[in-house]
Amino acid sequence: MTHLIIGAGAAAISAVRIILREKPDDRVVIVSQDEEVYSRCMLHRVISGERDAAGINFINDGVLNNKRVQWIKGKTVTRLDAGAKTVYAGDEALASGDRVLIATGANSVTPPIGELKTAKNAFGLRHITDSRSIAARAHDAKEVAIIGAGLVGLDAAYALLELGKKITIIEMAPTALAINLDARAAAAYQERFEAKGAVFHLGRKVVNTRGDGKGFITGVEMDNGVTVPCGMVVMAVGVRPATAFLEGGGVELTERKAVKVDDRLAATAPGIYAAGDAAGLSGIWPNAQKQGTLAAYNMTGTDWPYDDRFALKNTINFFGLPSLSLGAINPQEGDQVLIREDRNNYQKLILRAGAPAGIILQGEIGGSGFWQYLIKNKIRVDTLGKSPWKVSYADFYGVENNGEYKWAV
Ligand SMILES: Cc1cc2nc3c(=O)[nH]c(=O)nc-3n(C[C@H](O)[C@H](O)[C@H](O)COP(=O)(O)OP(=O)(O)OC[C@H]3O[C@@H](n4cnc5c(N)ncnc54)[C@H](O)[C@@H]3O)c2cc1C
């Protein structure tokens, strides 16, 4: 049997490993726009010049050198014939398979504002080609405007500060990292970026651009009428699943243009699966890998439901300050909030009906597996007669008859 995998990112590579292991006689054909395999989480290191593509390659087991793997690289799929399970680039049929995995990730969103869509010096940051374009343009741009203060925007800011650029970050939300952290934890990063010279405009929208008439943006105008001068713009306002090649074909998409999947990560056409950002269930690396793994099990005949829709896990590290957030970031009405902090640490626990609904750890971030389990399974910690901060594995473990430890809740 041949497994056709579209994409060569986190989800795809995880799937390849499982298929090769589970089905020793099967073949894998990968078709990808990328010509290299690399971690998108490390793209800022390519902008700053600290690493090249090989330096951010996340494969350490030579999986793509396996004789049963064929990798067709540098090809953008423009159509999937879901019935024939064949992918095309224009009129050229690239490859076919008995099973197909759509693992095409996502693309940066370009807001329809001013000349952002057409300017020669406005870039998203999603692919290694974006990092290279940003690094090349950085030679001629002293000032950079970054739209969006989420993880991707701050990655770009971090790299461009390393290159000595003057950075201005414009963000609609009232805080940086608004979907990852609460205001207190985000402020710790903002302060560190400001100490390196970055300027933040929070709660502000970009409404227009100024240009030089030759295709280059020279400034971005905010909704307060102020224009930020710049020689380059980095847009980091979100992503959209890379599924344009499926429009109008036999594979149904959700409203947000993700591949519609069931709990086996199967798409609506038989024999076709999706994993990672293309499936729209989450937008983070570890979940893409897990989905790739699970999809591959289902493609190779092991029935394995994807029940881990616990997507809200973030780890962040800038300037040596690590943070981790799990589940809810800000409380709802009726929640109890417990905070512990000292000079080096900030920890916030949100309890909902006595069970952890979210936690933020900044500084010391150990124990995430434990908290993740409690949050996912809504395990009450208010009935143990001790501070929730003192709760540990020992409070929940039982021992099986055979001596193995197990969760006793
Ligand atoms: C700058 C940046 C920083 C990030 N930081 C973090 C972080 O710190 N922590 C975290 O958990 N996550 C982070 N992420 C998110 C994480 O990288 C993604 O969730 C993850 O890469 C998704 O994996 P994927 O396999 O679904 O897609 P991708 O890794 O995007 O891979 C998609 C693959 O599909 C190929 N492809 C796309 N369209 C086509 C097509 N039409 N034809 C052929 N091939 C195609 C691409 O070339 C690529 O090989 C970051 C992302 C970016 C961009």
The ligand as an SDF file (V2000), in Angstrom:
LIG
                    3D

 53 58  0  0  0  0  0  0  0  0999 V2000
    7.4120   31.6950   13.6510 C   0  0  0  0  0  0  0  0  0  0  0  0
    6.6590   30.5760   14.3140 C   0  0  0  0  0  0  0  0  0  0  0  0
    6.9080   30.2710   15.6340 C   0  0  0  0  0  0  0  0  0  0  0  0
    6.2220   29.2290   16.2580 C   0  0  0  0  0  0  0  0  0  0  0  0
    6.5060   28.9400   17.5580 N   0  0  0  0  0  0  0  0  0  0  0  0
    5.8900   27.9120   18.1570 C   0  0  0  0  0  0  0  0  0  0  0  0
    6.2150   27.5410   19.4830 C   0  0  0  0  0  0  0  0  0  0  0  0
    7.0570   28.1590   20.1370 O   0  0  0  0  0  0  0  0  0  0  0  0
    5.5710   26.4740   20.0470 N   0  0  0  0  0  0  0  0  0  0  0  0
    4.6420   25.7570   19.3550 C   0  0  0  0  0  0  0  0  0  0  0  0
    4.1100   24.7900   19.8850 O   0  0  0  0  0  0  0  0  0  0  0  0
    4.3010   26.0820   18.0820 N   0  0  0  0  0  0  0  0  0  0  0  0
    4.8990   27.1410   17.4700 C   0  0  0  0  0  0  0  0  0  0  0  0
    4.5840   27.4530   16.1820 N   0  0  0  0  0  0  0  0  0  0  0  0
    3.5100   26.6930   15.5090 C   0  0  0  0  0  0  0  0  0  0  0  0
    4.0420   25.3770   14.9240 C   0  0  0  0  0  0  0  0  0  0  0  0
    5.1910   25.6310   14.1630 O   0  0  0  0  0  0  0  0  0  0  0  0
    2.9470   24.7350   14.0790 C   0  0  0  0  0  0  0  0  0  0  0  0
    1.8270   24.4600   14.8990 O   0  0  0  0  0  0  0  0  0  0  0  0
    3.4340   23.4440   13.4240 C   0  0  0  0  0  0  0  0  0  0  0  0
    4.5130   23.7040   12.5650 O   0  0  0  0  0  0  0  0  0  0  0  0
    2.2950   22.7970   12.6360 C   0  0  0  0  0  0  0  0  0  0  0  0
    2.7890   21.6500   12.0100 O   0  0  0  0  0  0  0  0  0  0  0  0
    2.1160   21.0950   10.6660 P   0  0  0  0  0  0  0  0  0  0  0  0
    2.8350   19.8510   10.3320 O   0  0  0  0  0  0  0  0  0  0  0  0
    0.6570   21.0750   10.8110 O   0  0  0  0  0  0  0  0  0  0  0  0
    2.4050   22.2090    9.5640 O   0  0  0  0  0  0  0  0  0  0  0  0
    3.7570   22.8540    9.0410 P   0  0  0  0  0  0  0  0  0  0  0  0
    4.8670   22.6880    9.9870 O   0  0  0  0  0  0  0  0  0  0  0  0
    3.3890   24.2480    8.6360 O   0  0  0  0  0  0  0  0  0  0  0  0
    4.0900   22.0180    7.7380 O   0  0  0  0  0  0  0  0  0  0  0  0
    3.2780   22.1170    6.6030 C   0  0  0  0  0  0  0  0  0  0  0  0
    3.9700   21.4590    5.4240 C   0  0  0  0  0  0  0  0  0  0  0  0
    3.0600   21.4370    4.3230 O   0  0  0  0  0  0  0  0  0  0  0  0
    3.7130   21.9350    3.1580 C   0  0  0  0  0  0  0  0  0  0  0  0
    2.6710   22.5230    2.2960 N   0  0  0  0  0  0  0  0  0  0  0  0
    1.7920   23.5010    2.5740 C   0  0  0  0  0  0  0  0  0  0  0  0
    0.9580   23.7070    1.5550 N   0  0  0  0  0  0  0  0  0  0  0  0
    1.3280   22.8300    0.5820 C   0  0  0  0  0  0  0  0  0  0  0  0
    0.8570   22.5450   -0.7160 C   0  0  0  0  0  0  0  0  0  0  0  0
   -0.1970   23.1830   -1.2620 N   0  0  0  0  0  0  0  0  0  0  0  0
    1.4970   21.5920   -1.4390 N   0  0  0  0  0  0  0  0  0  0  0  0
    2.5470   20.9030   -0.9230 C   0  0  0  0  0  0  0  0  0  0  0  0
    3.0200   21.1330    0.3100 N   0  0  0  0  0  0  0  0  0  0  0  0
    2.4100   22.0870    1.0490 C   0  0  0  0  0  0  0  0  0  0  0  0
    4.7290   22.9280    3.6830 C   0  0  0  0  0  0  0  0  0  0  0  0
    5.7730   23.1400    2.7150 O   0  0  0  0  0  0  0  0  0  0  0  0
    5.2050   22.1890    4.9290 C   0  0  0  0  0  0  0  0  0  0  0  0
    6.1840   21.2400    4.5940 O   0  0  0  0  0  0  0  0  0  0  0  0
    5.2470   28.4920   15.5330 C   0  0  0  0  0  0  0  0  0  0  0  0
    4.9920   28.8070   14.1900 C   0  0  0  0  0  0  0  0  0  0  0  0
    5.6900   29.8310   13.5720 C   0  0  0  0  0  0  0  0  0  0  0  0
    5.4130   30.1460   12.1310 C   0  0  0  0  0  0  0  0  0  0  0  0
  1  2  1  0
  2  3  1  0
  2 52  2  0
  3  4  2  0
  4  5  1  0
  4 50  1  0
  5  6  2  0
  6  7  1  0
  6 13  1  0
  7  8  2  0
  7  9  1  0
  9 10  1  0
 10 11  2  0
 10 12  1  0
 12 13  2  0
 13 14  1  0
 14 15  1  0
 14 50  1  0
 15 16  1  0
 16 17  1  0
 16 18  1  0
 18 19  1  0
 18 20  1  0
 20 21  1  0
 20 22  1  0
 22 23  1  0
 23 24  1  0
 24 25  2  0
 24 26  1  0
 24 27  1  0
 27 28  1  0
 28 29  2  0
 28 30  1  0
 28 31  1  0
 31 32  1  0
 32 33  1  0
 33 34  1  0
 33 48  1  0
 34 35  1  0
 35 36  1  0
 35 46  1  0
 36 37  1  0
 36 45  1  0
 37 38  2  0
 38 39  1  0
 39 40  1  0
 39 45  2  0
 40 41  1  0
 40 42  2  0
 42 43  1  0
 43 44  2  0
 44 45  1  0
 46 47  1  0
 46 48  1  0
 48 49  1  0
 50 51  2  0
 51 52  1  0
 52 53  1  0
M  END
$$$$
